[in-house]
Amino acid sequence: MGAALCAALERYCGREWSEETAQAWSRVFGVIAQVMMAAAASDAQTSPAWWQGEVQSVEPVTRDIAVVTLRTDHPYPYRAGQYASIEVPWWPRVWRNYSLATPSSVPAARPGADGLLRLHVKAVPAGWVSNALVHRAQPGDIVRLGPPQGRMVVDPHERDPLLLVGGGTGVAPLLAIVEELALSGARRTVELHYGARRAEELYALTALRELDRRLPWLSVHSAVAEPSPGMRPVPGTERGALSEVIARSGPWDGYNACLSGPSAMIRRTRAVLLDAGVPTEHILYDLEEGQM
């Protein structure tokens, strides 16, 4: 890598490149490489390159969504709102990202202190990993987890009101955030909007409404984009896409926001919040810039 870097610099610097410059860049790269290797070696003492996760259960909640519970071989150092890359044994070297639905800091006397991780997985067409997790995985199977990633992390000590918007299985990290806030003793206003295309896909609504009943600072709202033929409307559920519901709710000035779900939903909801005066730096999500 160092040789390639110096060759590229030499090519594009033209006459500005000299033997003295080459030696300086070589020394700089040597320092950087040594720092990175030392840090990697130190980190390897406590955090492996990947974790083994044993499947404890696969609980179907709809026809194509399941809650997959894992137990890792080493403590998994994540924060609520983050996600993990998962590799299944049937598709080696194919990694997919799934958000964690469990809070990361749980007192020993509370559920979840057993170190279990829960993923909400939707089997999608041609989704090798998702279909394997939902339809093939059994207790005892071993998957691999990469290091936790993601910037959708909420500081439990902040007091600003918080807006959480989750579409489909994107509700998983929001559940973790709410539960972690509850465990930390937070008392900030939290508005959670949960939506799906149809009412039968609101698989997490019962759990969210139980949290709403138990936590006085939390308000849960639900929405469906399309009616379900032959089904009664879910009481208390609005009609419309999440971005439309957010646009006619509010006001949202003064709020921080976390957006999780399909990329199109995140883009539209982000635009609504920006129009409502929410600063860009107060809107957290985990999409690459190219997806925006």
N, C-alpha and C positions, 0 to 999 in steps of 0.2 A: 504494500500500500504506500509506503514511504517513497519507494522508487517511482511509482506511478504519479504520486502527487508532485514530486519534483520535476518529472518529465513534463507534466501538464503546465506547471508554472513556467518552466523554461520556454515551452512552445509559445505561450501567450504573452509573456513579458517581453519577448523580442530583445532589442538591444539593451533593455534595462537589466537583463539577467547577466550575472557575472560569476566568476568562480567564488568570490567572497560571498555573494548572495546565496549561491548553492550550498556552501558550507554552513551558513547561518540557518537556512531552512532545514538542512539535515540535522543540525543540533536541536532545533526547535521540535522537529518531529520526534527525535529520539526521546526528549523530555516528555512529550505528550504520551508517547507509547509506553514509557516506563510507568507514568502515573496511572494510565488506564489498566495496565497489566497488574500493577500492585493493588489497585482498588478491586479488580476482578478476583484476584487471589484472596483478598481479605473477605470479600462478600461471600465467596464460595465456602468459607468456614461456617457460616450460619444459614445461608440461603442457597439451595441447590439450583442448578440451571433449569430444572423442571421438577415438578412434584408428581408423585404417583397418587392417583385418586381411585379408591375402591368404591364401586357402585353399591350403595346401601338399599336403594329402592328407586323404582320408576313408577310414578303415580300419574296415570292418564287423567287429565282434567277436561279435555274436549277430545274430539276425534283425532286431532293432529297436534295437540299440545300436551306435554307432560312435565311434571316437576321431578327433576332428577336430583337425588341426594347422594353426595359423595363424602367419603372420609379420606383425608390426605395422610400420607405417611410422615410428613413433617408439618409443623404449624405453617399456615398460609398467611403471610403478612399483608393483608389487603385492607382497604377502607371501604365502607359502605358507599355504593355508587360506582365502584370500579367493576371491571370485567376481566375474565381470564380467557386465554386461548386454550382450546381443548383439542387433543388428538385422540382418536379412538383406535383400538387395536386392529380393526378391520380395514382401515384406510391410513396406513403409515404415511407420515410426512404431510398429511393434509390437516391443517389447523383452522379452526373457526372460533370466533369470539362469542362468549356468552356472559351476560351480566350475572352477578351474584345477588341472590335475593335474601341473604341473611346478614344481619348486622355483624360488624367485626369486633366490637367490644361488648362482651356479654358477661355479667357477673356469674359466678359459679352456680348460684341458686336459680338462675333463669334458664328457660328452654334455649337450646342452642349452644350451651356451654360445653357440649360434647365434642366440639370442633367440627361439626358437620357443615358442609357447604351445599346450598340448594341453587339449582339452575332452573329457569323456566325456558323450555326448549320447544320451538314450533318446527315440525317437520315440513320443509318446503320442497316443491318439485325440484328434482335433481340435486337436492341437498344431501350429500353423502354423509356428512357428520351428523346433521340434525335428524335424518331418518334413522341412522344407526342408534342414536341416543333414545329416540322416542319409541321405535318399533323393535329394536334388536337387543339393546342392552339389558342385562339381567344382574341381580345382586351377585357380587363376587367378581364381576368383570373389572378390569383395570384400565383406566384412561390416564393420560398425561395432561398436566396443566402447566402452561408457561407462567412467567411472573405476572402479577397483577398489573393492569394498565388502566388508564383513563383519568380524566381531569374533572369528572363530575362528582367532586367531593365537597361536602358541606361542613363548614366549621360549626360544631355544636355550640360554641360559645357566642356566636353572632346573634344579634337580636332583631335584625331586619326581617320583615315578613318574607315568606318563601313561597314561591309558586312551583309546584311539581306537575308536569304534564307527561303522561305516559300513554302510548298507543300500543295495544296488543300486549305481547310479552315484554315490551318496554317498561311495563309497570314493575318488573322484578327489582331493578336497582332502587326504585322509589320506595318500595316496601322496606328494603334494607335501610334506606336513609331515615324513614319515619321511625322505624323501630330503634335505630341507633340514637336518634334525637330523644326518644322517650327514655331510653336507658341512661342517657346523659343528664336527664332532669331538665331538658330545655323547656322553655315556656315562650317560644316565639309563635307568631301566627303562621300556620301552614295551610295553604289551599292546594288540594290534590285533585287534578282533573284526569280521569281515566276513561279512555274511549276505545271503541272497536268498530269494525265494519257493521256487525250485526249483534243483536242482544245476546245470542247464545255464546258469543266469543268473550263475554265479560266474565271470564272464569275466576278472576280474583276479587270480584265485587263484594262477595260475602265477607272475606277476610278484611277488606278495606273498610267496610261499614262497621265491623266489629271494632277496628282501631278508632274509627270516628266516634263510636259510642263511648269508648274507654278514655280517649284523650281529648280534653276540653279545648285544646289549642289547634286541633286538626279539623278541617272541613273537607269531606270527600264529595266529589261530583262525578257523575258518569254521563256518557254520551254515546249514541250509536249513529253511524252515518246513513244506514239503510234500514228500512223496516224488514221484519222477518215474517214472511207469509205464514199464516196459521198460528202465530204466537202472539200472546198479549204483550203489550209494551211493559218494560220493566219499570215499576213505580219509581219516581224520582229521577228518571233518566231522560236527558235532553236529546232532541233530535238534531243531528248535524255533525259535521267533521269537527275534530278537536280545535283546529285553528279558528273555525267559525264561532264555536262556543267561547273560546278565549277572547275573540274580538268583541263579542257582545257582553262580556263580563267585565270585571275590573272595577275601578281603575287599577292599573298595575304599576304606576309610578311609585318608586320607593321599594319595589320588590326585587329580590334575587330570584332567578328562575333556573330550573333543571328540566331539560327536554330529553325524552328517551322514547325511541320507537322507530318506525319507518322513516327513512331519510326525507321523503317528501313531506311527511307531517312535521318533522323538525324544521325544515326550511320554511314552510308556510307559517308555523307558529312563531318562529324567530322573527319573521318579517312583521307579523302582527304586533309583537312585543316592542320591536324597534319603533314602529309607528306610534305605539302608545307611550313612548318616551323612556323605555327601559334601556339603559346604556349597554353597549355590546359586551363590556367586561362583566356585566351582571347576569349574562345568559350562558349557562354551562350546558354542553352537550358533547358527545363523542363521535363526531363525524370528521373525516378528513376535509381539509379546505377544498379539495377538488370536488367533493360531493355537495358543497354548498352552492 
